[in-house]
Amino acid sequence: MFVLWLVTGSLALLAARVAVLHETLVLSVGLSVLVGWTTFTTLPHLHQAFVQSHLCGKDRLKRHQPLIPESMGLPTAIIYLSAMFVFMPVPFMHWFNKSSTMDSVFPHDKLGEILSAVLAIQSMVLLGFADDVLDVRWRYKVWFPALAGTPLLLFYYTNCGVTHVVMPLQLRPWLGTIVDLGCLYYVYMALLIIFCTHSINILAGVNGIEAGQSLIIAVSVILNDSLYMSSTDRASVEAHLFSLYFMVPFVGATAALLYHNWFPARLFVGDTYCYFAGMTLAVVGILGHFTKTLVLFFLPQIFNFLYSCPQLFRLIECPRHRMPRLNDQGLLECSVVVVQGKKPMRAGGQWLLRGLCAVGLVKAFERDEQGRVLVCNNLTLINLVLAHAGPLSERTTAVAVLCLQGIGSALAFFIRYKLVDYVY
């Protein structure tokens, strides 16, 4: 409930800040409230339908393992996309006035931005739901976000999107102030889309984590956008307005979904929501031209990905599920991995484990006579928290991880607006 009040207060503050200058944004805030209310009231009514369709699963971190509906990110995304379809004409209403069209040219490029963004999000939702239903193997679904982002990249190319980047001060004597990356910039954007979607999906396993981290990142993006609303640079204002048009309703939908997904969860968000959230955030970062700032808001996800790499790339045994485990007292403990499992450890794996143990990033539960690690915690941020602070209740675990997400956003703002002068 505190989160819902925080979101409502943030949206009210945003509306008060920009009401005079941007009437369309005020309508977007109103639409966000409507989206949130619709999502909040609709999801409980779909519970039985999803269970009867076998779109359900056991909550394995509960003693009785209740059966609850999965893939509830799908109706959430449908409500969001329906709202965006309704809102789409709003930024162009004054061009529909016949007296004004004589003096100005319709901004087809701005309409193209919105259409390509909506198409990319819609495609990602479709592929995400396919993953929920078919349980696609990682080797294939890792490319789903790049496939869904093709309309976005195609529009960016045809609309003469910039491909140059400003070099840090330390590199300018060798590379110059601005470097045009050309086609490599599109590779970077495709990788960004892949990272945003899968990084949310990887940092999961506890009630409220997927929707909670997405909500904090989205609110951070909104706060960052609001700082540009009084700028004298019209292009910058329009870019961040575009971001707000997508982020404000997204916050409404996600806050309502989080309410139902919070401990004890009445539903699971599914891979559909993770893909939907990641693509929506990537879309606003790319078309809003603040990808570097967006990456900063993903600092906990970047850490979780890098921390997981030894298992993801099979240097260390990687079980299919790395979620925490429930002990006899009903509390969560970190799950563990037997280092020498089904397959022998690759060269360098033991040295890597020793190094991680030395800096406190791995907790060894068993060692052999030579001091080699035999059993340790699985390499995820959630298990790391539980390894040092556990056992914890599921609610406390979720709060701890989301606090780290909030700290990451605060650090991102500090880097973006304080340390940036030492780099750019």
VEXLO-93656 format. One line per field, with one value per residue (C-alpha): residue number from 1; residue in three letters; x, z, y. Coordinates in steps of 0.02 Angstrom, whole numbers. Each point is the difference from the previous one (the first is absolute). Last residue first. Layout:
BEGIN
num <- c(NUM  ...)
residu <- c(ala  ...)
u <- c(X  ...)
w <- c(Z  ...)
v <- c(Y  ...)
end
This chain:
BEGIN
num <- c(424  423  422  421  420  419  418  417  416  415  414  413  412  411  410  409  408  407  406  405  404  403  402  401  400  399  398  397  396  395  394  393  392  391  390  389  388  387  386  385  384  383  382  381  380  379  378  377  376  375  374  373  372  371  370  369  368  367  366  365  364  363  362  361  360  359  358  357  356  355  354  353  352  351  350  349  348  347  346  345  344  343  342  341  340  339  338  337  336  335  334  333  332  331  330  329  328  327  326  325  324  323  322  321  320  319  318  317  316  315  314  313  312  311  310  309  308  307  306  305  304  303  302  301  300  299  298  297  296  295  294  293  292  291  290  289  288  287  286  285  284  283  282  281  280  279  278  277  276  275  274  273  272  271  270  269  268  267  266  265  264  263  262  261  260  259  258  257  256  255  254  253  252  251  250  249  248  247  246  245  244  243  242  241  240  239  238  237  236  235  234  233  232  231  230  229  228  227  226  225  224  223  222  221  220  219  218  217  216  215  214  213  212  211  210  209  208  207  206  205  204  203  202  201  200  199  198  197  196  195  194  193  192  191  190  189  188  187  186  185  184  183  182  181  180  179  178  177  176  175  174  173  172  171  170  169  168  167  166  165  164  163  162  161  160  159  158  157  156  155  154  153  152  151  150  149  148  147  146  145  144  143  142  141  140  139  138  137  136  135  134  133  132  131  130  129  128  127  126  125  124  123  122  121  120  119  118  117  116  115  114  113  112  111  110  109  108  107  106  105  104  103  102  101  100  99  98  97  96  95  94  93  92  91  90  89  88  87  86  85  84  83  82  81  80  79  78  77  76  75  74  73  72  71  70  69  68  67  66  65  64  63  62  61  60  59  58  57  56  55  54  53  52  51  50  49  48  47  46  45  44  43  42  41  40  39  38  37  36  35  34  33  32  31  30  29  28  27  26  25  24  23  22  21  20  19  18  17  16  15  14  13  12  11  10  9  8  7  6  5  4  3  2  1)
residu <- c(tyr  val  tyr  asp  val  leu  lys  tyr  arg  ile  phe  phe  ala  leu  ala  ser  gly  ile  gly  gln  leu  cys  leu  val  ala  val  ala  thr  thr  arg  glu  ser  leu  pro  gly  ala  his  ala  leu  val  leu  asn  ile  leu  thr  leu  asn  asn  cys  val  leu  val  arg  gly  gln  glu  asp  arg  glu  phe  ala  lys  val  leu  gly  val  ala  cys  leu  gly  arg  leu  leu  trp  gln  gly  gly  ala  arg  met  pro  lys  lys  gly  gln  val  val  val  val  ser  cys  glu  leu  leu  gly  gln  asp  asn  leu  arg  pro  met  arg  his  arg  pro  cys  glu  ile  leu  arg  phe  leu  gln  pro  cys  ser  tyr  leu  phe  asn  phe  ile  gln  pro  leu  phe  phe  leu  val  leu  thr  lys  thr  phe  his  gly  leu  ile  gly  val  val  ala  leu  thr  met  gly  ala  phe  tyr  cys  tyr  thr  asp  gly  val  phe  leu  arg  ala  pro  phe  trp  asn  his  tyr  leu  leu  ala  ala  thr  ala  gly  val  phe  pro  val  met  phe  tyr  leu  ser  phe  leu  his  ala  glu  val  ser  ala  arg  asp  thr  ser  ser  met  tyr  leu  ser  asp  asn  leu  ile  val  ser  val  ala  ile  ile  leu  ser  gln  gly  ala  glu  ile  gly  asn  val  gly  ala  leu  ile  asn  ile  ser  his  thr  cys  phe  ile  ile  leu  leu  ala  met  tyr  val  tyr  tyr  leu  cys  gly  leu  asp  val  ile  thr  gly  leu  trp  pro  arg  leu  gln  leu  pro  met  val  val  his  thr  val  gly  cys  asn  thr  tyr  tyr  phe  leu  leu  leu  pro  thr  gly  ala  leu  ala  pro  phe  trp  val  lys  tyr  arg  trp  arg  val  asp  leu  val  asp  asp  ala  phe  gly  leu  leu  val  met  ser  gln  ile  ala  leu  val  ala  ser  leu  ile  glu  gly  leu  lys  asp  his  pro  phe  val  ser  asp  met  thr  ser  ser  lys  asn  phe  trp  his  met  phe  pro  val  pro  met  phe  val  phe  met  ala  ser  leu  tyr  ile  ile  ala  thr  pro  leu  gly  met  ser  glu  pro  ile  leu  pro  gln  his  arg  lys  leu  arg  asp  lys  gly  cys  leu  his  ser  gln  val  phe  ala  gln  his  leu  his  pro  leu  thr  thr  phe  thr  thr  trp  gly  val  leu  val  ser  leu  gly  val  ser  leu  val  leu  thr  glu  his  leu  val  ala  val  arg  ala  ala  leu  leu  ala  leu  ser  gly  thr  val  leu  trp  leu  val  phe  met)
u <- c(1594  88  35  -156  -104  38  -141  -153  11  107  -108  -160  64  49  -178  -64  116  -56  -179  46  92  -158  -95  115  -26  -189  -13  102  -105  -160  73  50  186  133  102  108  163  -53  -176  64  115  -144  -104  145  29  150  -66  71  149  42  169  119  183  90  120  -93  -164  -118  -185  -119  99  -81  37  12  98  160  102  -145  -9  187  -12  -147  96  150  -116  -79  166  -9  -178  -88  -44  -180  -142  57  174  -52  -151  -114  -92  -165  4  -118  -181  -103  -145  82  40  99  -61  129  56  -20  139  -106  75  160  163  165  143  93  -165  -23  -156  83  157  -107  -118  98  13  -188  -43  118  -77  -174  48  69  -153  -37  174  -44  -145  117  111  -151  -64  -55  -188  -20  129  -39  -188  5  118  -117  -150  100  54  -175  -82  135  -14  -190  -11  129  -133  -85  -52  -165  -75  172  22  102  -22  -64  -175  65  142  -124  -85  167  53  -154  13  188  -22  -129  134  144  -67  -54  144  129  -77  3  184  37  -111  89  171  -49  -69  160  -54  -19  -146  -59  176  0  -167  82  121  -144  -97  151  21  -185  24  154  -92  -153  104  90  -166  -86  137  34  -179  0  174  76  66  157  24  -162  41  172  -81  -103  123  149  -79  -57  173  80  -109  45  187  -12  -89  144  123  -81  73  106  29  125  -13  129  156  64  177  -1  -188  18  15  -133  -128  -54  -165  -92  -52  -139  -136  -167  -31  -187  24  128  -99  -156  92  71  -175  -78  142  -24  -107  139  133  -111  -26  186  25  -155  95  149  -108  -119  -182  -124  -144  -136  106  119  -145  -64  167  -1  -170  49  159  -97  -117  146  85  -162  -36  174  -10  -170  57  157  -93  -123  146  77  -165  -2  -147  61  -52  -94  -147  -18  -50  -171  -47  24  69  174  -54  -40  173  58  -173  -11  98  -92  -131  128  111  -144  -28  186  -5  -156  78  164  -90  -103  163  103  -118  103  -31  -154  21  12  48  166  -56  162  24  157  -58  -146  -74  -45  -139  -45  -92  -148  -109  128  2  -190  -11  116  -65  -120  143  96  -137  -21  183  35  -148  48  181  -48  -123  132  124  -128  -14  189  -4  -132  116  136  -108  -25  187  58  -117  -25  186  50  -173  -16  171  -40  -164  90  131  -133  -100  157  50  -177  0  171  -61  -146)
w <- c(-1002  130  152  -29  0  184  63  -114  -77  134  142  -94  -28  183  50  -126  70  177  -57  -77  159  95  -122  46  186  -17  -98  131  140  -84  -29  182  33  35  -43  3  -79  -107  -18  -84  -112  -44  -58  -99  -92  -1  82  174  26  10  -39  17  0  165  -33  125  -90  28  42  30  -97  -3  -160  -25  160  -80  36  -47  -172  -25  57  -117  -147  38  5  -167  -87  -107  -16  140  -36  -54  101  153  57  70  93  -6  143  26  118  145  11  158  33  156  -88  -135  -168  -140  -103  -190  -108  -114  -145  96  -56  36  -6  -155  -86  -89  101  158  -9  -72  149  87  -164  -23  181  -4  -162  73  156  -112  -113  35  -66  -165  -20  22  -139  -111  12  -178  32  -146  73  186  -29  -99  121  147  -96  -62  176  72  -136  5  189  -11  -124  97  133  115  128  94  175  73  189  -16  -139  -170  21  52  -125  -143  54  13  -169  -92  73  -26  -183  -22  53  -94  -177  -14  116  -123  -142  113  29  -186  -22  139  -70  -174  72  91  121  139  121  -34  10  185  -24  -111  138  123  -126  -34  187  14  -140  83  167  -84  -99  160  87  -145  -12  188  66  60  -10  -148  -108  -52  -161  -81  37  -80  -148  -62  30  -65  -165  -34  42  -112  -145  38  2  -163  -73  60  -82  -167  5  156  -37  125  82  105  -76  9  70  97  31  99  177  -31  -38  -183  -63  -105  -182  -73  -12  -69  -183  9  -110  122  159  -85  -42  176  76  -123  37  189  4  -83  116  150  -57  -21  175  -36  -107  106  155  -45  -31  137  -125  94  93  -147  -120  124  -11  -189  -7  132  -96  -160  90  74  -170  -85  134  -22  -190  5  126  -96  -166  69  46  -173  -84  82  -97  -88  66  -51  -96  127  134  -68  -38  180  -12  24  173  51  -39  177  34  -152  85  168  -49  -74  153  114  -97  13  189  20  -113  97  165  -81  -54  156  88  -77  150  103  177  69  184  56  176  81  -115  -103  -133  -57  -113  -179  -112  -181  -1  -93  153  106  -120  -2  190  33  -138  115  120  -142  -55  153  22  -187  -30  148  -56  -180  58  113  -143  -116  119  -2  -191  -4  104  -125  -143  89  -3  53  143  67  1  183  71  -107  54  183  -21  -89  137  136  -82  -20  181  60  -102  71  177  -36)
v <- c(723  -110  110  103  -160  -29  110  -13  -173  -83  65  -43  -177  -17  43  -127  -134  41  -28  -168  -48  43  -111  -146  29  20  -162  -94  74  -61  -173  -14  0  -131  91  157  -57  -149  72  159  -102  -117  148  75  -163  -117  -157  -22  -115  -185  -82  148  -52  16  -145  -110  28  146  12  146  131  172  95  188  28  67  -158  -114  80  -29  -180  -29  71  -110  -152  46  29  -156  -64  -91  -179  -33  -74  94  48  168  -65  151  82  89  147  -14  56  -17  -119  -74  -164  90  67  9  149  0  -71  -107  -99  -35  84  -90  124  61  -36  167  41  -66  107  141  15  137  96  -15  44  150  63  -27  99  140  7  183  39  -86  121  148  -67  -33  178  37  -4  -121  -119  20  4  -162  -88  32  -65  -151  -47  16  -104  -133  -16  6  -143  -102  -25  126  -130  17  14  30  -4  106  127  -59  75  172  -14  -14  162  90  -70  64  176  6  -50  138  128  -82  6  182  45  -63  100  153  -37  10  153  95  -43  59  163  44  136  -129  12  -177  -72  -44  -87  -130  -53  -17  -103  -112  -29  -43  -127  -77  -16  -77  -125  -54  -28  -89  -132  -12  -8  -180  -76  -92  141  94  -100  63  180  -23  -90  147  142  -102  -51  178  68  -130  58  182  -40  -96  151  111  -119  41  176  30  185  67  172  92  -76  -179  18  165  -26  -161  72  131  -135  -15  67  -128  -4  -107  131  -56  38  -38  -153  -72  33  -69  -161  -12  13  -121  -125  8  -158  -100  73  -41  -182  -37  -73  -104  -124  -55  26  -141  48  -42  -20  96  127  19  30  131  88  -8  86  128  39  29  120  96  15  51  132  74  -2  87  131  44  1  126  111  -21  39  170  80  156  169  156  -74  -139  125  50  -179  -57  -176  72  62  -179  -70  -44  -77  -115  -143  6  -128  -118  28  -48  -160  -36  17  -108  -132  7  -32  -138  -85  34  -118  -140  -114  -40  -70  -177  6  -78  -50  56  149  32  -122  108  -132  43  62  23  -167  78  -32  92  148  13  -14  145  115  93  41  85  119  114  49  6  116  110  12  38  134  79  -4  80  146  17  -7  136  108  -41  61  167  34  174  49  -174  -40  7  -36  -156  -62  27  -94  -143  -12  5  -139  -106  25  -38  -160  -47  29  -117)
end
